[in-house]
Amino acid sequence: MGTFHNDLGELHGITVVVDTAGPKLYVGRCHEMTDQKVVLHDVDVHEDGEGRPTKQEYLKKAALYGVWKKHDQLIVPGSEVLSVRRLAEIEESAT
């Protein structure tokens, strides 16, 4: 058979956390990741702000309970991406 999604990156199909230098944090299933963009499916978006949980507080809860999909698909411009990591990595460090 073969792997027909090799060109989409090693995180294809994995639930990831995309952190930005700004207040937004994205959690979704990675479809494609390049230097120009990260394409996510089934995405929740968290935004830091007054009266809202911090990114760290949101991630701790997301790692324990999961997230509610708010968008079918989102494209995060590569210029906004600070880091991309597996949600499972957060789950392991939260316990």
Secondary structure, DSSP 8 states (H G I E B T S, - for coil): ---TTGGG-TTTTSEEEEEESSSEEEEEEEEEE-SSEEEEEEEEEEE--TTS--HHHHHHHHHHH-----EEEEEEEGGGEEEEEEHHHHHHHH-
